[in-house]
Amino acid sequence: MKIRYQDIAALQALGYTEIEARFLYIVATHTFIKTRLILLEFILANPRYDYLETEHDKLRYFCEQLKMPKSCLPTKAYLGSSRTEPTLRYFVDKYPLFLDTSQGPSSPVVTFSYVDPGYAGLAGFANHLNAYDPLFRCLAAFRFVYIANSTVHFTQAEERFSTLVQSPLEADASTELLRYFRLRKAWESKRYGLFSNAEIEWLNEATCRFRGERFESLYSLWLSGQINDETVPHEFTQLNPQKQVHFATYLVNRNRSWQRTAANQQKCASAPHFRAKDFSLQPCAEANFAERNDLPHKEKARKDAAKFG
């Protein structure tokens, strides 16, 4: 079998001998083990983080500790026999997901990641962000790391993250809050016949996003007529804290160094941290990913107002 020198050299750069590199190349070429090797290198280089390793660990953290509904989590349905309901599994990608306590044990920051499998494009990365979008919108702060053994996609990955995550989070959240109020009022009035399946799903996700005493108080004021649609945006701005979202890239190589996309700087992995790209955003409250390319927010708000009153 003819193997290109640069492919063997790339594996040797991870610390393998030539014989080991040739074996791993053959295996990686014919399976998906390449992603697992990159993932393993990342974890071995960063053992100090509190990893949520199993599906149970992740469900316990998000659903029990953070009180989030399962509808916010990335889910995949597995079909069994025709007589049984689909089996739902969560976080099936198994990419590193951990808590960063570098800023203090009392305020851990949940950190998500994606392992670049080495494909030509970023379609898989976009699909991954899409699957995690409802969860991103439910969190007050989080970090995201793009892991690869090459820098070739780092710039594009940052741009894609900005487009699919950053920009929607910066959308006018007050418009979405008003939509939530209208749909919630209609649901509590038992006007179930007005709802499509998509609207029911959106209401479930919005209930997750707009949880807490602050939003309950605002909803009560709106419901009683003490504030109206025009004053809700002002009230929303007053009680809305900033949302912290951080993006970083990680280059898996012999030195296991952190890579800063913007400045192209490297930091020793003995004390890695995520400061490659910081976004200070308002709390997200946009519609789900499938709706981003549909009607503009104002047009959707007008239709909701006509439909739900």
C-alpha positions as semicolon CSV with decimal commas, in nm:
position;residue;x (nm);y (nm);z (nm)
1;M;0,000;0,000;0,000
2;K;0,135;0,340;-0,099
3;I;0,112;0,596;0,182
4;R;0,216;0,956;0,134
5;Y;0,513;1,070;0,340
6;Q;0,326;1,370;0,482
7;D;0,051;1,146;0,616
8;I;0,301;0,930;0,803
9;A;0,484;1,241;0,924
10;A;0,162;1,389;1,060
11;L;0,105;1,081;1,276
12;Q;0,468;1,069;1,385
13;A;0,427;1,428;1,501
14;L;0,182;1,293;1,759
15;G;0,458;1,075;1,906
16;Y;0,413;0,747;1,720
17;T;0,691;0,546;1,557
18;E;0,692;0,496;1,179
19;I;0,558;0,141;1,210
20;E;0,285;0,257;1,449
21;A;0,206;0,549;1,221
22;R;0,165;0,324;0,917
23;F;-0,068;0,093;1,110
24;L;-0,277;0,381;1,244
25;Y;-0,301;0,535;0,897
26;I;-0,444;0,213;0,754
27;V;-0,693;0,180;1,038
28;A;-0,790;0,548;1,030
29;T;-0,836;0,543;0,654
30;H;-1,089;0,262;0,673
31;T;-1,280;0,354;0,997
32;F;-1,370;0,657;1,197
33;I;-1,097;0,596;1,449
34;K;-0,914;0,914;1,341
35;T;-1,162;1,128;1,533
36;R;-1,115;0,914;1,842
37;L;-0,738;0,953;1,823
38;I;-0,766;1,332;1,812
39;L;-1,016;1,324;2,097
40;L;-0,784;1,104;2,301
41;E;-0,489;1,338;2,246
42;F;-0,698;1,631;2,368
43;I;-0,808;1,455;2,686
44;L;-0,460;1,327;2,766
45;A;-0,325;1,681;2,731
46;N;-0,600;1,830;2,949
47;P;-0,676;1,595;3,239
48;R;-0,748;1,863;3,497
49;Y;-1,098;1,946;3,376
50;D;-1,414;1,799;3,523
51;Y;-1,540;1,597;3,226
52;L;-1,904;1,496;3,196
53;E;-1,818;1,159;3,052
54;T;-2,143;0,967;3,023
55;E;-2,492;1,044;2,903
56;H;-2,608;1,005;3,264
57;D;-2,353;1,261;3,386
58;K;-2,469;1,513;3,126
59;L;-2,839;1,461;3,196
60;R;-2,780;1,495;3,567
61;Y;-2,589;1,822;3,521
62;F;-2,826;1,993;3,278
63;C;-3,160;1,851;3,392
64;E;-3,111;1,806;3,766
65;Q;-2,854;2,071;3,854
66;L;-2,949;2,341;3,601
67;K;-3,318;2,241;3,593
68;M;-3,340;2,232;3,212
69;P;-3,600;2,024;3,027
70;K;-3,474;1,747;2,804
71;S;-3,625;1,926;2,505
72;C;-3,328;2,167;2,518
73;L;-3,070;1,890;2,481
74;P;-2,921;1,747;2,158
75;T;-3,123;1,434;2,088
76;K;-3,122;1,144;1,845
77;A;-3,410;0,898;1,804
78;Y;-3,338;0,531;1,741
79;L;-3,621;0,330;1,590
80;G;-3,692;-0,017;1,720
81;S;-3,968;-0,252;1,615
82;S;-4,286;-0,108;1,466
83;R;-4,469;-0,166;1,796
84;T;-4,233;0,033;2,017
85;E;-4,168;0,402;2,062
86;P;-3,834;0,541;1,939
87;T;-3,553;0,537;2,193
88;L;-3,417;0,885;2,261
89;R;-3,046;0,924;2,329
90;Y;-2,872;1,244;2,428
91;F;-2,525;1,380;2,344
92;V;-2,455;1,089;2,108
93;D;-2,154;1,267;1,951
94;K;-1,947;1,202;2,267
95;Y;-1,720;1,501;2,207
96;P;-1,545;1,635;2,519
97;L;-1,788;1,825;2,740
98;F;-1,652;1,953;3,067
99;L;-1,668;2,216;3,340
100;D;-1,392;2,475;3,360
101;T;-1,331;2,597;3,716
102;S;-1,023;2,806;3,637
103;Q;-1,214;3,119;3,741
104;G;-1,315;2,958;4,069
105;P;-1,490;2,636;4,182
106;S;-1,808;2,825;4,268
107;S;-1,869;2,936;3,909
108;P;-1,779;2,656;3,666
109;V;-1,823;2,734;3,297
110;V;-1,962;2,455;3,082
111;T;-1,740;2,393;2,779
112;F;-1,854;2,221;2,460
113;S;-1,633;2,100;2,175
114;Y;-1,620;1,959;1,826
115;V;-1,352;1,726;1,692
116;D;-1,263;1,792;1,327
117;P;-1,263;1,453;1,150
118;G;-1,051;1,593;0,866
119;Y;-1,316;1,624;0,597
120;A;-1,289;1,879;0,318
121;G;-1,579;2,095;0,434
122;L;-1,750;2,210;0,753
123;A;-2,096;2,063;0,697
124;G;-2,054;1,833;0,996
125;F;-1,956;2,126;1,217
126;A;-2,263;2,323;1,106
127;N;-2,488;2,024;1,180
128;H;-2,330;1,991;1,522
129;L;-2,398;2,356;1,606
130;N;-2,753;2,314;1,482
131;A;-2,810;2,017;1,713
132;Y;-2,679;2,210;2,014
133;D;-2,855;2,536;1,930
134;P;-3,149;2,497;2,175
135;L;-2,907;2,421;2,458
136;F;-2,683;2,717;2,374
137;R;-2,983;2,947;2,395
138;C;-3,073;2,816;2,742
139;L;-2,734;2,892;2,897
140;A;-2,621;3,220;3,050
141;A;-2,257;3,143;2,969
142;F;-2,065;2,874;2,785
143;R;-1,745;2,807;2,596
144;F;-1,684;2,619;2,274
145;V;-1,361;2,461;2,149
146;Y;-1,290;2,349;1,793
147;I;-1,036;2,063;1,812
148;A;-0,827;1,951;1,514
149;N;-0,484;1,821;1,419
150;S;-0,454;2,090;1,150
151;T;-0,519;2,464;1,143
152;V;-0,666;2,451;0,792
153;H;-1,026;2,499;0,907
154;F;-0,967;2,724;1,208
155;T;-1,059;3,053;1,041
156;Q;-1,362;2,907;0,865
157;A;-1,477;2,739;1,187
158;E;-1,464;3,069;1,373
159;E;-1,663;3,238;1,096
160;R;-1,919;2,957;1,092
161;F;-1,957;2,975;1,471
162;S;-2,008;3,349;1,448
163;T;-2,274;3,309;1,178
164;L;-2,469;3,023;1,334
165;V;-2,428;3,105;1,703
166;Q;-2,312;3,462;1,761
167;S;-2,537;3,648;1,520
168;P;-2,862;3,475;1,625
169;L;-2,779;3,541;1,990
170;E;-2,750;3,910;1,911
171;A;-3,098;3,919;1,756
172;D;-3,373;4,131;1,911
173;A;-3,472;3,912;2,204
174;S;-3,763;4,131;2,314
175;T;-3,956;4,033;2,000
176;E;-3,915;3,667;2,091
177;L;-4,023;3,739;2,449
178;L;-4,347;3,894;2,325
179;R;-4,409;3,587;2,111
180;Y;-4,357;3,371;2,417
181;F;-4,607;3,577;2,614
182;R;-4,872;3,548;2,342
183;L;-4,830;3,174;2,292
184;R;-4,819;3,108;2,665
185;K;-5,138;3,308;2,722
186;A;-5,315;3,114;2,446
187;W;-5,194;2,781;2,587
188;E;-5,300;2,868;2,942
189;S;-5,639;2,967;2,799
190;K;-5,662;2,612;2,656
191;R;-5,678;2,736;2,297
192;Y;-5,487;2,428;2,189
193;G;-5,642;2,414;1,845
194;L;-5,448;2,724;1,739
195;F;-5,113;2,553;1,780
196;S;-4,911;2,372;1,518
197;N;-4,655;2,112;1,623
198;A;-4,377;2,359;1,548
199;E;-4,536;2,622;1,772
200;I;-4,576;2,373;2,056
201;E;-4,209;2,279;2,023
202;W;-4,108;2,644;2,014
203;L;-4,315;2,720;2,324
204;N;-4,146;2,435;2,512
205;E;-3,803;2,570;2,425
206;A;-3,904;2,929;2,505
207;T;-4,029;2,817;2,846
208;C;-3,678;2,689;2,909
209;R;-3,514;3,011;2,790
210;F;-3,744;3,253;2,970
211;R;-3,749;3,081;3,305
212;G;-3,699;3,257;3,637
213;E;-3,874;3,505;3,864
214;R;-3,776;3,806;3,651
215;F;-3,963;3,679;3,346
216;E;-4,255;3,555;3,555
217;S;-4,298;3,903;3,702
218;L;-4,280;4,061;3,358
219;Y;-4,534;3,816;3,222
220;S;-4,773;3,892;3,511
221;L;-4,745;4,266;3,444
222;W;-4,810;4,213;3,072
223;L;-5,100;3,975;3,137
224;S;-5,269;4,221;3,374
225;G;-5,226;4,511;3,133
226;Q;-4,985;4,706;3,354
227;I;-4,735;4,702;3,067
228;N;-4,806;4,663;2,696
229;D;-4,628;4,539;2,384
230;E;-4,453;4,873;2,338
231;T;-4,305;4,888;2,688
232;V;-4,196;4,523;2,711
233;P;-3,868;4,583;2,518
234;H;-3,763;4,852;2,764
235;E;-3,847;4,637;3,065
236;F;-3,672;4,341;2,907
237;T;-3,351;4,542;2,854
238;Q;-3,352;4,655;3,216
239;L;-3,363;4,306;3,365
240;N;-3,154;4,120;3,107
241;P;-2,794;4,039;3,205
242;Q;-2,521;3,997;2,945
243;K;-2,456;3,653;2,802
244;Q;-2,096;3,533;2,787
245;V;-1,996;3,313;2,493
246;H;-1,636;3,217;2,422
247;F;-1,489;3,045;2,117
248;A;-1,142;2,888;2,092
249;T;-0,949;2,649;1,872
250;Y;-0,720;2,370;1,989
251;L;-0,439;2,229;1,777
252;V;-0,353;1,868;1,856
253;N;0,017;1,815;1,790
254;R;0,337;1,700;1,956
255;N;0,354;2,008;2,177
256;R;-0,021;1,999;2,251
257;S;-0,052;2,375;2,246
258;W;-0,345;2,611;2,252
259;Q;-0,392;2,801;1,932
260;R;-0,537;3,150;1,919
261;T;-0,714;3,195;1,589
262;A;-0,719;3,573;1,580
263;A;-0,364;3,641;1,696
264;N;-0,214;3,305;1,590
265;Q;-0,050;3,269;1,931
266;Q;0,022;2,946;2,119
267;K;0,011;2,872;2,491
268;C;0,161;2,577;2,677
269;A;-0,091;2,303;2,750
270;S;0,029;2,273;3,110
271;A;-0,210;2,556;3,194
272;P;-0,455;2,587;2,903
273;H;-0,746;2,826;2,907
274;F;-1,011;2,944;2,667
275;R;-0,951;3,305;2,576
276;A;-0,909;3,277;2,203
277;K;-1,230;3,458;2,116
278;D;-1,474;3,629;2,352
279;F;-1,825;3,739;2,272
280;S;-2,025;3,952;2,516
281;L;-2,384;3,909;2,411
282;Q;-2,731;3,979;2,539
283;P;-2,921;3,668;2,651
284;C;-3,042;3,476;2,351
285;A;-3,407;3,443;2,275
286;E;-3,437;3,380;1,905
287;A;-3,647;3,115;1,735
288;N;-3,499;2,771;1,670
289;F;-3,246;2,712;1,393
290;A;-3,498;2,585;1,142
291;E;-3,688;2,913;1,164
292;R;-3,393;3,150;1,117
293;N;-3,434;3,166;0,744
294;D;-3,814;3,193;0,756
295;L;-4,014;3,507;0,817
296;P;-3,841;3,807;0,977
297;H;-3,905;3,852;1,349
298;K;-4,141;4,145;1,305
299;E;-4,350;3,966;1,042
300;K;-4,372;3,655;1,261
301;A;-4,470;3,872;1,558
302;R;-4,747;4,033;1,349
303;K;-4,884;3,694;1,247
304;D;-4,868;3,566;1,606
305;A;-5,054;3,871;1,730
306;A;-5,329;3,816;1,472
307;K;-5,351;3,443;1,546
308;F;-5,324;3,434;1,925
309;G;-5,459;3,777;2,009
